[in-house]
Every structure is written in C-alpha cells, then in structure tokens.
Amino acid sequence: MANIDQTGAVARVPSAHPLFLIHVLTALGAPIALLALLAGAQGNWPMLFVWLGIALVVDGVDGPLARRFDIARRMPQWSGASLDFVIDYATYVFLPAFALAGSGMLDGPWNWICGGLVVFTGALYFADNAMKQPDGSFKGFPAGWNMVVFGLMVLSSSQVFTVLFVLALCVLTFAPIRFVHPVRVARWRGLTLTITLIWFIAAGFAVANGMSAEGLVKWALSLSSLYLLLVSAVHQLLEQLR
C-alpha cells in the first residue's frame, strides 16, 4: 500500500497487498534478462536461450494471473502493462537481436543491419496501441524475435535466408496481417496450445543437443514454427472468404 508522508505526498513504495506478488513475478523477468545477457556475453548461446525460455514461461503466467485478479482495477497505482512492456522488450526483442548480431550467424555489415532493424521495428511495435485485435491476436508481426532467432540458429539457416527472413518480418511488423497469441485466440486454441507445447519440447531437445536439431526434432521445430507464424493469417483469410 502507498503511504502518505507529513506533507501529504504519496510515497511510491511497494504495496503490501498480496496481489502485488503478481507484479513481483513480472519484475523477475528483469534479472532473468540480465542472466541471459551475461550468458550471451560469454558466448554461451544455449544458456542465453534457456533464460529466455524461462522468461517466456513467466510471461505466459503473469498476464493471466493479472487478468484473473483484475490487478489493473484493484491496484491502479502500479502499471502492470508498463512493467510487462519493459521486460518483454528486453526478452522478446533486444536480447534476441543481440544474439542475432553477436553470435556469428551473420557477417558484417548484415549482423548490425539486421540487429538494428529488429530493435528499431520492435520499439515502434511496442508503442502501437492498436496492435491487439478483438479476437486476441496481434496486428502485424508481434516482435517475437526470441523464437525466431532461436529457430534460425538451431536450424542452421543460411546467411541469405536469415537476412531475407529477418527483413520480411521487419516489414510484416507494420502489415495488416494477424499473428496468433497462443492463449488468447479462442479459435483452434486447443490445437494451437498443443503445437506450442510441441515447439517447446523440440526446442528443449535442440538446446540439450548443443543448439542443433536433426531428424524428428528438426521437423517438429520447423512445422510448429510455421503453424504459429501462419495460423492467424489463415483465420483472417477464412473470415474474408465468408
């Protein structure tokens, strides 16, 4: 709870309300992001993505909890949305761009060109108040660079493909094309959540194999990534064909 000092000013101190623990959970993404950065700075890219995976799980839990307990209304002095944006930009955009530019996936000058475009377009996207659609999907590519860069690295994509794919997604950031949120989009939710789980399992095997995917793991990671990338665009197309 906020305290009032002798001047009548409200002191900005952490709330004692038990629901504040949900904001604490969100804020844990900050030290997780730091650990990911330290791993990347040491060239330990598998560990960087392990930490980003943990951050992704935290991000998947705190939002539903905040909505379930109506945190925005019950604790209006704390902006969970602002806190979430700070953490998400670090873990979804900045750190994946750091891996893209610094891991050796791309030669210069493409490493800093692509990395720079990722952080630039991601920053603009996070400022778009119209990115969330009524069905729970996102308008434009939702800066999910953590999964994209991971996939490109694990699948050992060629430099030409990596550059073209990154440039295409940067353009699609501002396109009127929908991209799925695995939890919020009700249409085909069961299938989407199953595919998302398959992606995580395949990603876990790839990390355990030294950031390499072969055989069934490679196919599972590739096809699940393709599904998650295209499913909401398919929904959009089906609606337009009605």
N, C-alpha and C positions, 0 to 999 in steps of 0.2 A: 504494500500500500504506500502511496505517496504521503510524505509528512509535510506539515506546514510549519515554517520557522517563525521566529518572533516578528519578522517583517511582513508576514502573511504570504510569502512566496512558497510555491510548491516545490519541495525538494525532489529531484529526479533520482530516486533510489529504487533498487529492485523491490518489487512487490512481494509481500509475504503470502499473498494468495496462492493456494496450492496449484491453481491453474497456470501460474507463472512458470511452472516447470515445463510447460509446453514450449514457451519461448526459450527456456534454457536448452531444451532439446534441439531447437532450431539453431541456436547460437553455437552448439557443439560442432556445427559444420565448419566454423572458423578455424579452430585448432586442427581439425581433420584436414582442412585445406592446406594449412601450414605444413603438416606432416607429409602431405602429398608433394608439396613444393620441395621440401628438403630431400625427399626420395628422388625426385626428378633432377635436382641439382647435383646429386651424386651419380646420375646416370642409371639409377635403379628404376627403370620404366615399369616393370611389372608391379613393384610396390607402389608407385605413383597411382596406377590404375586400381590397385587393391583399395587404397584410401579413397579414391574417387567412387569406387563401388560402395564402400561403407557410407559415404556422403549421400549417394543416391538412395540407399535404403532409408537413411534418416529423413531425407526429403520426402520419401514416399509415406512416411509415418506421421510426421508432424502436421502436415496440412489437413488430413482427415481428422486428426485429433482436435485441431483448432476449430474446424467447422463443426465437429460433433458437439463441442462445448461452447460454441458461439463466443470465442475469445474476443473477437473484434468489438462486440457489443458490451461484454462484461468487463473488459479491461481496455477501454478506449485510449488510455494514455500511452499505451505501447502499441506500436505498429508492427504487427507480425508480418505484414506484406513487405514493408521496407526491409526488415531483418532478413526475410526469405530471399529478397532480390539481391541483397549484398552477398549472401552465401552462395546463391545459385550462379551469380555472375562469375564468382571465383571458381566454382567447381564444374560448371557446365561449359564455360567459355574460356576464361583466362588460362587455367591450368592445362586444359587440352590444347590450347593454342601454343602454350609453352612447350608441350611435348611435340607438337607438330613442327615447330620451328627449331627445336633444340636437340631432337633425338637422332638426327641424321636421315630421317625419312626423305627430306628434300634438300637438294643442293642450293647454294646461294645463286641468285637472289630470291629464288622461289620460296625458300623457307620463311624469310621475313615478310615477303609479299603476302603469302597465304596466311601466315600467322597474324599479320597486321590486319588483313581483311576480316579474319574471324573475330578478333577483339573489337574491331570497329563496327561491323554489322551487328554483332551481339549486343554491344552497348546501345545502339539505336533500337534494336528489337525490344530490349528490356524497358525502354521508355514509351513503347506503344501501348496506350491504354485500351486499344481495340483488338489486341492480339487474341484474347479469349473469346471464343464463339459460344452462342447459346447452347449448343449441344455438348460443350465441354472440350471441344477440340481447339487447336490453335490455328490462327490465320497466318500463313507463312511458316517457313521452317523455324521451329521454336528454339534455335540455338542449342540443340542437344549435341554439342560437339564432343562431349565425353564419350558417348557411344560411337560416334562417327570416327574420331581419331583412333579410338581403340580398335575398331574394326579394320580400318585401313592399315594399322600397324601389324595386327595379328595376321591378316590375310596377305601380308607382304605385297601390297598393291604397288604397281609400277609408279615411277615418278610422274609420268604423263597422266595416268589415270587419277592419281591423287590430286594433282593440280586441277585437272578439269572437274573432278567431283567436288572439290572444295569451292571452286569458283561458282559452280552451278548451285550449290546450296546457299552460298552468299547471296546470289541473285534471288533464289526462291524464298529467302528470308522476307522479302517485300512483295511476294506474289500472292494473289488472292486464292491460294490453294490451301486446303485444310490439312493439318497433320494431327495425328492421334495423341490424346492423353490416355494411357492405358487404363486408368482407373475411372476418370470422369466421363468418358464417352460410353454411353449405355449400349449403343448398337454393337453387336458382336462382342460384348465385353468379356464373356467367358472365353471365347476363342482368343481374344487379344491378350488377356491375362495369361492364358496358357502359353501362347507364343512368347510373351515377355519372360516367363519362367524358363522356357527352353533357351532363350537368349542368355539369361544369367548363368544357367548351368553350363552351356557351351563356353561362355566367357571364362567361367571358373576353371574349366579344363584347359583352356588356352593359356591362362596365366600360369597354371601349375606346370604346363609344358614349355615354360620359358617364352611366353608371348608368341606361340606358334600354334596353328590349327591345321590338322590334317584329317583326311577321311571324313567320317561321320561328323566330327566336331566342326570341321570347316563348312560342310553343307548345312548343318544346323544353324551355325552363326550367320552364314550368308543368307539363307532363306528367311530366317526370323528377322534379320535386319531389313530385308526387302519388304516383308509384310508390314513391319512397323512404320517404314518410310511411306508406304503407299496406301495403307488401308483407309485412312480418312479421305484421301483424294478419290478413292473408289466410291465411298459413301456419297461424296459430293457429286460425282458423275451420275450415280444411280438416281439421286434426287432430281437432277436436271433432266434426266431421261423420262421421268414420270409424266 
